[in-house]
Amino acid sequence: MHGKGKKSLFGRLIGVAALALSASVRPAALAAPEPIRLALVEATSGSFANAGEAVYRNLVVAVDRVNARGGVKLPQGARPLELVRYDSKGTNDEALAMLRLALDRGTSFVLQGNSSSTAAVLIDALNKHNEREPYARALLLNYAAVDPALTNAQCSYWHFRFDADADMRMAALLDVLKDDRSVKSVYLIGQDYSFGRHVLDEARAGIAARRPDIRIVGDEVHPLGRVKDFLPYAAKIKASGAQAVVTGNWGNDLTLLVKAAREAGVDARFYTFYANALGTPAAIGDAGIGRVLAVAEWHPNVDGAASRALVYAYEARFPDPRDDYVHARIHVMIEMLAAAIERAGTTEATAVARALEGMRYDGATLGGLEVATMRRTDHQLIQPLYVSVMERAGTPGAAHDNEGSGYGFRTVRAVPAEATALPTTCQMERP
């Protein structure tokens, strides 16, 4: 992924830097505009710090892109975005404390995603805050908390989800599993909290509906973020004779699971939500080729100039291969937020939420990435999904590797946006 395209990007970045330097020496009388602060409430320490840092890096690139073109345009003048980190340390209590701190500082836009449990408590807290403080309302922009309840029974006017929910992801994965006639037995394993349990429930029901001939030979949950040695779990998977493993695990809980499976000699395909990064490809190595699958709204080997442009921009800012984990949905989220603020002509949360509802994103500023729409009824982004399989980098369809591991992912099924949409039970209360 190097060459003339990347060099030209560096040239453009140098030009942007020169303009920024020029702006920094303006007369003092021309005060810099007040930034629009985005509060990232996420674990950047503890068991899931790697996932939090991956999110932060993507947000840095996305925010820089908006600021490089002059910031967010408002009637009073353009304003830059400013990203502020609040470490939740992976606990709900700390996340609530960080939310209160951000709100006390006048923040209107809160970003969170790594944990549906945390998202649920933040949504509840924002509902109460926004009712109590109508002149200081805030929105929660969710890039990864995928428990379907968040846009169904717990839906809120103040919450927008930019990731596909667990049921949407699982449907895409199981449609691929359905067509693999060699699989006759499956082991289900997940994290013991709302999202992890829901994933296993949905997998159980989905397999029964699509392939009633498949036997479920294992079905268990484990403590979230507390297991350091997954070899006992891997040994049970091996002893079961499972030909496939379905898991919604993320972060170190996924990396350590697949690493233990490799060490135990588990001979099964892994159907996952997140196996394409955070150390997982390197951890499983050659054992994952053609056997480890993931589902996401995008991956670096999706065909087209748009994918290459996004990868180039990210690598220009974070060239260390170990930092190579691009979340396209995070870039889409920031672009849609900036567009909604401009459409509303204000940073006031109620007006911005109204502007986000029904918004169609055509990817113009990211080189034409796939079209996505923010569904008005439940604030769920409807976007394409890709099921991909791990391959050695450089093989057809897997030109780009992940995190310098030497392994990339190749698309096995692309699901258009309209085919991913599922019904919602949301009964949203609007201000």
C-alpha positions as CSV (number, residue, x, y, z in Angstrom):
1,M,0.0,0.0,0.0
2,H,2.9,2.3,-0.7
3,G,4.0,4.3,-3.7
4,K,2.9,7.4,-5.6
5,G,-0.5,7.6,-4.1
6,K,0.9,7.6,-0.6
7,K,3.6,10.1,-1.5
8,S,1.1,12.5,-2.9
9,L,-0.9,12.2,0.2
10,F,2.2,13.2,2.3
11,G,2.6,16.1,0.0
12,R,-1.0,17.2,0.7
13,L,-0.5,16.7,4.4
14,I,2.6,18.9,4.3
15,G,0.6,21.6,2.6
16,V,-2.1,21.4,5.2
17,A,0.5,21.6,7.9
18,A,2.0,24.7,6.3
19,L,-1.4,26.3,6.2
20,A,-1.9,25.5,9.9
21,L,1.4,27.0,10.8
22,S,0.5,30.1,8.8
23,A,-2.7,30.4,10.7
24,S,-1.0,29.9,14.1
25,V,0.9,33.2,13.7
26,R,-2.1,35.4,13.1
27,P,-2.4,38.6,15.0
28,A,-3.4,38.0,18.6
29,A,-6.4,40.2,18.1
30,L,-7.9,37.5,15.9
31,A,-8.8,35.0,18.6
32,A,-9.1,31.4,17.6
33,P,-12.7,30.2,17.4
34,E,-14.1,28.1,20.2
35,P,-13.6,24.4,19.4
36,I,-16.5,22.0,19.3
37,R,-15.5,19.4,22.0
38,L,-16.1,15.7,21.5
39,A,-15.8,13.7,24.7
40,L,-14.4,10.2,24.2
41,V,-15.6,8.1,27.2
42,E,-13.7,4.9,26.7
43,A,-11.2,2.5,28.5
44,T,-7.7,3.6,27.7
45,S,-6.3,1.6,30.7
46,G,-7.1,-1.9,31.9
47,S,-8.0,-5.1,30.1
48,F,-9.5,-3.4,27.0
49,A,-7.1,-0.5,26.7
50,N,-6.0,-1.8,23.3
51,A,-9.6,-1.5,21.9
52,G,-9.9,2.0,23.4
53,E,-6.6,3.1,21.8
54,A,-7.7,1.8,18.4
55,V,-10.8,3.9,18.6
56,Y,-8.9,6.9,19.7
57,R,-6.5,6.6,16.7
58,N,-9.4,6.5,14.2
59,L,-11.0,9.5,15.8
60,V,-7.8,11.5,15.6
61,V,-7.6,10.8,11.8
62,A,-11.3,11.6,11.4
63,V,-11.2,14.8,13.4
64,D,-8.0,15.9,11.6
65,R,-9.7,15.5,8.3
66,V,-12.6,17.8,9.2
67,N,-10.2,20.4,10.7
68,A,-7.9,20.3,7.6
69,R,-10.7,21.5,5.4
70,G,-11.4,24.4,7.8
71,G,-13.6,22.8,10.5
72,V,-17.3,22.8,10.9
73,K,-19.0,25.7,9.1
74,L,-21.5,27.6,11.2
75,P,-23.3,31.0,10.6
76,Q,-20.9,32.7,13.0
77,G,-17.9,31.2,11.3
78,A,-16.1,27.8,11.1
79,R,-15.1,26.0,14.3
80,P,-12.6,23.2,14.7
81,L,-13.4,19.9,16.4
82,E,-11.5,19.0,19.5
83,L,-11.2,15.4,20.8
84,V,-10.9,15.1,24.6
85,R,-10.3,11.7,26.2
86,Y,-12.0,10.5,29.4
87,D,-10.7,7.1,30.7
88,S,-13.5,4.9,31.9
89,K,-11.0,2.3,33.0
90,G,-13.4,-0.3,31.7
91,T,-16.1,0.1,34.4
92,N,-19.6,1.5,34.3
93,D,-19.1,3.6,37.5
94,E,-16.0,5.3,36.1
95,A,-17.8,5.9,32.7
96,L,-20.6,7.6,34.5
97,A,-18.1,9.8,36.5
98,M,-16.4,10.7,33.2
99,L,-19.7,11.5,31.6
100,R,-20.6,13.9,34.4
101,L,-17.2,15.5,34.1
102,A,-17.7,16.0,30.4
103,L,-21.2,17.4,30.8
104,D,-19.9,19.8,33.6
105,R,-17.5,21.2,31.0
106,G,-20.3,21.9,28.6
107,T,-19.7,19.1,26.2
108,S,-22.6,18.4,23.8
109,F,-21.3,15.3,22.0
110,V,-20.2,12.1,23.9
111,L,-18.5,9.2,22.0
112,Q,-18.5,5.7,23.3
113,G,-18.9,2.1,22.1
114,N,-16.7,-0.5,23.6
115,S,-19.3,-2.2,25.9
116,S,-23.0,-2.3,25.4
117,S,-23.4,-2.4,29.2
118,T,-21.6,0.9,29.5
119,A,-23.7,2.4,26.6
120,A,-26.9,1.4,28.4
121,V,-26.0,3.2,31.6
122,L,-24.7,6.3,29.7
123,I,-28.0,6.4,27.7
124,D,-30.0,6.3,30.9
125,A,-27.9,9.0,32.5
126,L,-28.2,11.3,29.4
127,N,-32.0,10.8,29.3
128,K,-32.2,12.1,32.9
129,H,-29.6,14.9,32.3
130,N,-31.3,16.2,29.2
131,E,-34.7,16.3,30.9
132,R,-33.2,18.0,33.9
133,E,-31.0,20.4,32.0
134,P,-32.9,21.3,28.7
135,Y,-30.4,24.1,27.9
136,A,-27.3,21.9,28.3
137,R,-28.4,18.7,26.4
138,A,-25.9,16.2,24.9
139,L,-25.9,13.3,22.5
140,L,-24.3,9.9,22.7
141,L,-22.7,8.8,19.5
142,N,-22.1,5.0,19.6
143,Y,-19.6,3.4,17.3
144,A,-19.4,-0.2,18.7
145,A,-22.0,-1.0,21.4
146,V,-24.1,-3.4,19.4
147,D,-26.7,-4.9,21.8
148,P,-29.9,-4.7,19.8
149,A,-31.8,-3.4,22.9
150,L,-30.1,-0.1,22.5
151,T,-32.2,0.7,19.4
152,N,-35.2,-1.3,20.5
153,A,-36.5,-1.4,24.1
154,Q,-33.9,1.1,25.3
155,C,-33.9,3.4,22.3
156,S,-33.5,7.1,23.0
157,Y,-33.7,10.3,21.0
158,W,-30.3,11.2,22.4
159,H,-28.5,8.1,21.2
160,F,-27.3,7.3,17.7
161,R,-25.6,4.0,16.7
162,F,-23.2,4.0,13.8
163,D,-22.3,0.2,13.9
164,A,-24.5,-2.6,12.8
165,D,-26.2,-4.3,15.7
166,A,-25.4,-7.8,16.9
167,D,-28.4,-9.3,15.1
168,M,-27.4,-7.7,11.8
169,R,-23.9,-9.0,12.1
170,M,-25.0,-12.4,13.2
171,A,-27.4,-12.8,10.3
172,A,-24.6,-12.0,7.8
173,L,-22.3,-14.5,9.5
174,L,-24.8,-17.3,9.8
175,D,-25.8,-16.9,6.1
176,V,-22.2,-17.9,5.3
177,L,-22.2,-20.7,7.9
178,K,-25.4,-22.0,6.4
179,D,-23.8,-22.6,3.0
180,D,-20.8,-24.5,4.5
181,R,-22.3,-28.0,4.2
182,S,-19.1,-29.5,5.8
183,V,-20.0,-28.0,9.2
184,K,-22.2,-30.4,11.3
185,S,-21.3,-29.3,14.8
186,V,-20.8,-25.8,16.4
187,Y,-19.4,-24.6,19.7
188,L,-20.8,-21.3,21.1
189,I,-18.7,-19.2,23.5
190,G,-19.1,-15.6,24.6
191,Q,-18.5,-13.0,27.3
192,D,-20.9,-13.0,30.3
193,Y,-22.7,-9.7,29.9
194,S,-25.7,-8.4,28.0
195,F,-24.1,-8.4,24.6
196,G,-22.2,-11.7,24.9
197,R,-25.3,-13.5,26.1
198,H,-27.5,-12.0,23.4
199,V,-25.0,-13.1,20.7
200,L,-25.2,-16.7,21.8
201,D,-29.0,-16.5,22.0
202,E,-29.2,-15.2,18.5
203,A,-26.6,-17.8,17.2
204,R,-28.7,-20.6,18.8
205,A,-31.9,-19.4,17.2
206,G,-30.3,-18.5,13.8
207,I,-28.6,-21.9,13.5
208,A,-31.8,-23.8,14.3
209,A,-33.7,-21.8,11.6
210,R,-31.0,-22.0,8.9
211,R,-29.4,-25.4,9.6
212,P,-31.4,-27.6,11.9
213,D,-29.0,-30.5,11.1
214,I,-26.1,-28.7,12.9
215,R,-25.5,-29.9,16.5
216,I,-24.5,-27.4,19.2
217,V,-21.9,-29.3,21.1
218,G,-20.9,-26.5,23.5
219,D,-22.6,-23.4,24.8
220,E,-21.0,-21.3,27.5
221,V,-20.1,-17.8,28.7
222,H,-17.0,-16.6,30.6
223,P,-16.2,-13.6,32.8
224,L,-15.8,-10.3,30.8
225,G,-12.1,-9.2,30.7
226,R,-10.9,-11.3,33.6
227,V,-9.8,-14.6,32.0
228,K,-6.0,-14.6,31.4
229,D,-5.7,-18.2,30.3
230,F,-8.2,-19.6,27.8
231,L,-6.5,-23.0,27.4
232,P,-9.1,-24.7,29.6
233,Y,-11.9,-23.3,27.3
234,A,-9.9,-24.3,24.2
235,A,-9.4,-27.8,25.5
236,K,-13.2,-28.2,25.9
237,I,-13.7,-26.9,22.4
238,K,-11.2,-29.5,21.1
239,A,-12.8,-32.3,23.1
240,S,-16.2,-31.4,21.7
241,G,-15.1,-32.1,18.2
242,A,-16.7,-28.9,17.0
243,Q,-16.2,-28.1,13.4
244,A,-17.0,-24.4,13.9
245,V,-16.9,-21.9,16.8
246,V,-19.2,-18.9,16.9
247,T,-18.2,-16.0,19.2
248,G,-18.9,-12.3,19.7
249,N,-15.8,-11.9,21.9
250,W,-13.8,-8.7,21.4
251,G,-10.6,-7.2,22.6
252,N,-8.2,-9.4,24.6
253,D,-11.0,-11.9,25.2
254,L,-10.9,-12.7,21.5
255,T,-7.2,-12.5,21.0
256,L,-6.5,-14.8,24.0
257,L,-9.2,-17.2,23.0
258,V,-8.0,-17.8,19.4
259,K,-4.4,-17.9,20.6
260,A,-5.3,-20.7,23.1
261,A,-7.3,-22.5,20.3
262,R,-4.2,-22.5,18.1
263,E,-2.0,-23.8,21.0
264,A,-4.5,-26.5,21.8
265,G,-4.7,-27.6,18.2
266,V,-8.4,-26.8,17.7
267,D,-9.4,-27.9,14.2
268,A,-12.5,-25.6,13.6
269,R,-13.5,-22.6,11.7
270,F,-14.1,-19.4,13.8
271,Y,-17.1,-17.3,13.0
272,T,-16.4,-14.0,14.7
273,F,-17.4,-10.3,14.9
274,Y,-13.9,-8.9,15.4
275,A,-11.1,-11.4,14.5
276,N,-9.6,-9.0,11.9
277,A,-7.5,-7.0,14.3
278,L,-6.2,-6.2,17.8
279,G,-3.5,-8.8,17.6
280,T,-5.8,-11.7,16.6
281,P,-4.4,-12.4,13.1
282,A,-0.9,-12.6,14.4
283,A,-2.0,-14.7,17.4
284,I,-3.5,-17.4,15.3
285,G,-1.1,-17.3,12.4
286,D,-1.3,-19.9,9.6
287,A,-3.9,-21.9,11.5
288,G,-6.4,-19.1,10.6
289,I,-5.9,-19.1,6.9
290,G,-9.2,-19.9,5.3
291,R,-10.7,-20.7,8.7
292,V,-11.2,-17.5,10.7
293,L,-14.0,-15.2,9.5
294,A,-15.1,-11.7,10.6
295,V,-18.0,-9.4,9.8
296,A,-17.8,-5.6,9.6
297,E,-19.1,-2.6,7.7
298,W,-15.8,-2.5,5.9
299,H,-12.3,-3.9,5.8
300,P,-9.1,-2.7,4.1
301,N,-9.3,-5.1,1.2
302,V,-12.8,-3.9,0.1
303,D,-12.4,-3.1,-3.6
304,G,-12.1,0.5,-4.8
305,A,-10.2,3.7,-4.5
306,A,-12.2,4.7,-1.5
307,S,-10.8,1.9,0.6
308,R,-7.2,2.7,-0.5
309,A,-7.7,6.4,0.3
310,L,-8.9,5.7,3.8
311,V,-6.1,3.3,4.5
312,Y,-3.5,5.8,3.1
313,A,-4.8,8.6,5.2
314,Y,-4.8,6.4,8.4
315,E,-1.2,5.1,7.7
316,A,0.1,8.6,7.1
317,R,-1.0,9.6,10.6
318,F,-0.1,6.2,12.3
319,P,2.6,4.5,10.3
320,D,3.4,1.9,12.9
321,P,1.9,-1.4,11.6
322,R,1.0,-2.3,15.2
323,D,-1.5,0.6,15.1
324,D,-3.1,-0.6,11.9
325,Y,-6.8,-1.0,12.7
326,V,-9.1,1.2,10.6
327,H,-12.8,1.5,11.7
328,A,-14.6,3.0,8.7
329,R,-17.7,3.6,10.7
330,I,-15.9,5.9,13.1
331,H,-14.9,8.1,10.1
332,V,-18.5,8.0,8.8
333,M,-19.7,9.0,12.3
334,I,-17.5,12.1,12.5
335,E,-18.4,13.1,8.9
336,M,-22.1,12.8,9.6
337,L,-21.9,14.7,12.9
338,A,-20.1,17.6,11.2
339,A,-22.7,17.6,8.4
340,A,-25.5,17.5,10.9
341,I,-24.1,20.5,12.9
342,E,-23.7,22.4,9.6
343,R,-27.3,21.5,8.6
344,A,-28.6,22.6,12.0
345,G,-26.5,25.7,12.0
346,T,-25.8,25.2,15.7
347,T,-24.2,22.8,18.2
348,E,-27.4,22.5,20.3
349,A,-28.0,18.8,20.8
350,T,-31.7,18.7,20.0
351,A,-31.2,20.5,16.7
352,V,-28.3,18.3,15.7
353,A,-30.2,15.2,16.6
354,R,-33.0,16.4,14.3
355,A,-30.5,17.0,11.5
356,L,-29.0,13.5,11.9
357,E,-32.3,11.7,11.7
358,G,-32.8,10.3,8.2
359,M,-29.4,11.6,7.1
360,R,-28.0,9.9,4.0
361,Y,-24.2,9.6,3.8
362,D,-22.8,9.1,0.4
363,G,-19.1,9.0,1.3
364,A,-18.1,11.9,-0.9
365,T,-15.5,13.2,1.6
366,L,-14.0,9.7,2.0
367,G,-13.7,9.0,-1.7
368,G,-17.0,7.4,-2.3
369,L,-17.4,4.8,0.5
370,E,-20.7,3.0,0.6
371,V,-24.0,4.8,1.1
372,A,-25.4,4.6,4.6
373,T,-28.6,6.1,6.1
374,M,-29.4,7.0,9.8
375,R,-32.9,5.4,10.3
376,R,-35.2,7.9,11.9
377,T,-37.3,5.5,13.8
378,D,-34.6,4.1,16.1
379,H,-31.3,6.0,15.2
380,Q,-29.7,2.8,13.8
381,L,-27.3,3.4,10.9
382,I,-28.2,1.1,7.9
383,Q,-25.1,0.3,6.0
384,P,-23.5,-2.5,4.0
385,L,-21.8,-5.5,5.8
386,Y,-18.9,-7.6,4.6
387,V,-18.1,-11.1,5.8
388,S,-14.4,-11.8,5.2
389,V,-12.0,-14.7,5.7
390,M,-8.3,-14.6,6.8
391,E,-5.7,-15.2,4.2
392,R,-2.0,-14.7,3.8
393,A,-1.4,-11.1,2.7
394,G,-0.7,-10.7,-1.0
395,T,-3.0,-13.5,-2.1
396,P,-5.9,-12.5,-4.4
397,G,-8.4,-10.3,-2.6
398,A,-6.1,-9.8,0.4
399,A,-3.5,-7.3,-0.8
400,H,-3.4,-5.4,2.5
401,D,-2.4,-7.1,5.8
402,N,-3.6,-6.3,9.3
403,E,-1.3,-4.8,11.9
404,G,1.8,-5.9,10.0
405,S,0.9,-9.5,10.7
406,G,1.4,-10.8,7.2
407,Y,-2.3,-11.8,7.2
408,G,-5.2,-10.0,5.6
409,F,-8.9,-10.6,5.1
410,R,-10.7,-11.4,1.8
411,T,-14.4,-10.7,1.2
412,V,-16.5,-13.9,1.0
413,R,-19.9,-12.1,1.0
414,A,-21.0,-8.5,0.6
415,V,-24.4,-7.7,2.0
416,P,-26.0,-4.4,0.6
417,A,-27.3,-1.9,3.1
418,E,-31.0,-2.6,2.5
419,A,-30.5,-6.3,3.1
420,T,-29.0,-5.7,6.6
421,A,-32.0,-3.8,7.9
422,L,-34.1,-5.5,10.6
423,P,-37.4,-4.5,12.2
424,T,-37.3,-2.4,15.3
425,T,-39.6,-2.2,18.3
426,C,-38.4,1.3,19.3
427,Q,-41.1,3.6,20.7
428,M,-39.0,6.8,20.8
429,E,-40.0,9.7,23.0
430,R,-39.2,13.0,21.2
431,P,-38.6,16.3,22.9
